[in-house]
């Protein structure tokens, strides 16, 4: 029975890694679509997002089935419950990649953001891709040093997010209202993508260290924040 | 054993209703703080958000404990797992109320949005409050007609969200970039608040009707959308 359970946990893990791989492809394509104004790539991201949703839903069914059949307790139960939460966050990361792609498609053949902001978004996109890959590796190897590196990369994304707002709210900004709206939302999508990855990394870390008290998303949103321009609280 | 389980389910339900009541207070105060530029109320929302987070975390612990002790299966298990998801969404609704309050505090003593947008935001805020109350009632009474009414109210919020963007992107908009940023984020917070409520309502509905296939968040974000101004996809 125990062996069967371990096999099933391993199946859950494989599926999380598989979903993470799909999220990597989505964010890579979305970032390229956004940066290069590539509408075909954007369409691809939008078209394949339901696949990620289906995979997450199917993993949830498996997790619930495992709980029902195996009645795990203690740490085993927490691992399966965490898988449910991790799949929800991965699914949301896929949605955010899709939102970035939707912006690229909507503005095609124009760029979503003006030239002055493109280096910042390119950097933010590169960090998001890096974070998605670290997350996949963390789910695959449980190497907790990746969780710490991932948090560092997220701090970098937060800084870039603030940079976007400093620029938009600065005296040299000449963007039309629609450009300001797009830059605001695009920056937020990039930042939330990284946030979800950090939330997942924390769950993996807490499962490994046994400190359950940290296993909730709320805290990540409650951290004291540096002073930011208004509206950059999330 | 069965009676104990039913008692525990009833405790879970009571706690969800309790958290929903706190969310109602938060969104009511946040909407008033936002509309009246009331910094004391904004501070209150910001200060009490950790209470909602703690209540959600504590409910999660209870739910996991129930699964471990009672080994529920089939519908019973799905009810407890859904409680985990519902608490996460309620917690997030509290965060969004907090984000609205943060905007109000940041711009105090000024209004966050110009006079031309205030009626739209007042209406959106009123709908969010109404939605939070319907959600609380739904969790308390399981009256599924509330789920349908809630979805109708959410459609109204979506329309108001589009109205905000039509206005911001229209020819008469003279807001500075920071006002455009604030209006964009504020509108999104109001809209996401309602989205989370709809997600919860769907879970309650699916639990009651036994149609598990609909019990995932992904779908709500995949619905075909009316043509919107760019950047209003989420």
Interface residues (C-beta under 8 A of the other chain):
Chain A: X49 X50 X53 X54 X56 X57 X60 X61 X64 X67 X68 X71 X72 X73 X74 X77 X78 X81 X84 X85 X88 X91 X92 X95 X99 X102 X103 X106 X107 X112 X165 X168 X169 X173 X175 X177 X178 X180 X181 X182 X184 X185 X186 X188 X189 X212 X216 X217 X218 X219 X221 X222 X229 X230 X231 X232 X233 X234
Chain B: X49 X50 X53 X54 X56 X57 X60 X61 X64 X67 X68 X71 X72 X73 X74 X77 X78 X81 X84 X85 X88 X91 X92 X95 X99 X102 X103 X106 X107 X112 X165 X168 X169 X173 X175 X177 X178 X180 X181 X182 X184 X185 X186 X188 X189 X212 X216 X217 X218 X219 X221 X222 X229 X230 X231 X233 X234
